[in-house]
Amino acid sequence: MNENKNIDQEKQFPWNDGVKQEEYSIKNQIEELLLMAGNEDKEGMKRLLKHMENIGFYEMPCSGGNHLAKTGGLAEHSLNVTRYALSLLNAWYEEPYISQWTDSVIVCGLLHDLGKCGQFQKPGYVPNIVKDGRPTKADPVQKYKQSESKPFKVNPDLLNVPHEIRSVTIINEYIALTEEEYHAILYHNGLYGPLYREINGKETALYMILHFADMWCSRIVEEGDDNAECDIN
């Protein structure tokens, strides 16, 4: 019976179209985890996954010039954070709390930075184009290139709304976050975010798991290594 249940579950994964894949990609892993974590509203989660694809979640950089400032960096970072957050959950808690909180940790870990994709049909990041040398008499036309030190920048066409707020707004259009999930995502940058005055003294366990995992990945695992990816099972 368990075998049949697993087969039925696998059929719902978007990539299970009968075509053999050469690679179990980051996108595959994120979709599988979210579909399993969002089992109370499968249709809503499927719509959210489709929207994530439409707004470029899997191509978006994670930052302008810091950690994982590269195409696909946001998805890689989100999966890294989720893996470390699950490790913290298992290290700090025992059953039944691990089972009770696993889905929330997955949802928060994978979706906390969704707002970096932007909003209102505007991407969150755009290439940072800078001048490439100076014009000369022989070649008077100014040339431009994408910056090597800071290849992307926040889209100047977007109004200044913190990505944490964009994240919870976008998510709630498709699935209903719990109060704890909403709180953790909204404040996940802690004292480093724009809402730092509000979180002091109001921390929760889920928030701290997400915050610590996010900080560890962005400052240690991913900093200065374009190919960084944690290997926590």
N, C-alpha and C positions, 0 to 999 in steps of 0.2 A: 504493500500500500504506500509506503514512504517513497518507493522508487517511482510509482506512478505520479505521486504528488510532485516530485522533483521534475519529472518530464513536463507536466502541465505548467509548472512555474517557469521553466526555461522557455516555453513557447511564447511567453509574453514579452521577452526581451526584444527590443527593437532590431538587434542585429541577427536574430535567429531566423534567417530567411532561407535556410537550406543551402546557402553557399558557404563552403568551408573557408575559414579565415586563416591567414598565415600568422596573424598576430592578435593577441588578446590586449587590445589597446587601452589607454587611459580612459577614453570615452566609453568603451565597453564596461570597464570596471565601475565607473561613476554611475552609469545607467543601471547596472545590476544592483549596486548598493542602494540607490535611491528607490528603485522599485520594490526591493525587499523591505526597506525601512518605512516606505509609505504605503503599507498594505491596507490601511484603513480607507484610503481614497486612491485606488489604482488609476482611475481615469483622470483625476486631477493631476496626479504625478506624471502620467504620460503626456498630458498637455503641457505641463511645466518643462519636461524634458525636450519636447518639441520646440517650445519657446526658447530654451537655452541654446538649442542648435541654431535657431533663426537669428538670435542676437549675437552670435559669434563667441559663445562661451569657450568653445574648444580651440579657438584661434587667438583669443585675447591674451595680451601679455599680463603679467601679474603686477608690474610696476613700470614706471617710466625709465628708470635707470638703476634701480636697486636689485632686489631679488627677483630672479626669473623674468627679467625684462626681455622677453623673447616671445615669438609666436607660440601659442600653446602653453605659456607659463602659468596662466590663471588656473587652468584645469589641473596641471601638474601640482601646483601649490595646494589646491583644494583637496586633492587626493592625499598628498603628504600630511596635511593637517589632520585629516580624518584618521589616518593610520596612527599617528602619534596620540591623538585624542583617545582612540580606542585602547591604546596601550596604557595611557594614564588611568582610564576607567578601570581596566582590569588590574592595575597595580594598586589602586587606592580603595577599591570596593570589592565586596564579595557578593555572592548570590544571596537574595534574589535581586539585589540592586543592579548588578551588571546587566541582567536580562531586561530589567525595567527601563534602563537608560540607554541601551545600545542604539535603538532607533533614533532617539533624540540626538545622540552624539554624531551619528552618521549624517542626519539632516543638517545639523549646524555646521559640521566640518566641511561638507561638500557645497553648502549654499551660502556660507557667511560672507563671501566676497562677490556674490552674484551681481551686486550693484556696480561693480567695476566694468560691467559690460555696457553701462550707459542706460539711457532711457529715452523715450519719445523719438524713436527711430534715429538716435544719435549714438555712435559708439563711445564707450568710456575713454578709450585711448586712441590716439592717431599717431602716425609716424612723426617723429621730430626731425624736421628738415632744416638743415643749417647750410651756410655758405661753404662751398668747397674751393678754398683758395681765393685769390684776387684776380680780377680781369687784368690782362696785359695788352700792350699794343698789338702783339701778334694774335692774341685771343681775347678780344674785348668783352665777350659775353660772360656774365657771371654764371658760374656753375653751382649746383646744389647737390647735397647728398643727405642720406639719413645719418644722424649723429651716431658715432660708435660708442661714446661714453654714456649717452642717454638716448637710446634709439626711439623711445616713445614719450609722449606727453599727454596729460589729461586734455581731453577734447575742449578747446576754448569755446566751442559753440554750446556747450552744456552750462546751464546755470549752476551755481555753487551749492550743490546739495550733497552732503556726506554720503559716501557709498554705502555705509551701514544702513542709512535710512532708505536708500534706493533698494537695498537687498530685501529688507522685510516687506517693503511695498510690493515689489515684483512677486515675491514668493506668495504672499497672501492673495494675489489675484488668481492663483491656481490651486493652492492647498491651504488648509488652516493650520498655522503654527500653534503650538501650545504656548501658554504664557511664558513658561520657562525658556522655550526655544526662541521666542520673540525677543525676550530680554537678553539672552546670551548673544544672539547675532547683533542686536542693536548696539551693545556695549563691548563687542569683542576686542576692540582696540584698547580698552582700558584707559590708563592714564596717558596713552599715546594718541588717543582719538579726540575728536571735537567735543565729545560728551563726557570728558574726564571728570568734570565737576559733579556730575550726577551719579556716577557709579561708586564713588568712595563711600564705604560703609554699607553698600547695598549689594555686595557680591553674592552670587549663588554658586553652588557646586558646578552646575553645568557651564555657567559663564567662565569660571576659573579653569576648567578643563579645556574649553575652547581657546581661551586667551593664552594659556601657557603653551598649548600645542602650536598655536599660530605664531607666537613669538619665537619658539624654539626653531620652527621651520624657517621663518623669514630671516632670523638673525644667525642661525648656526648651520642648518642643513643646506639652505639654498644660497646663502650669501656668498657672492664671488665665484659661484660655480654654475655655469650655464647648463650643465648636464646633471645637476644635483637631483637626486630622488631618494627619499628614505626607503629603507628595506625592512619595515616592521611587519611581521606576520601575526 
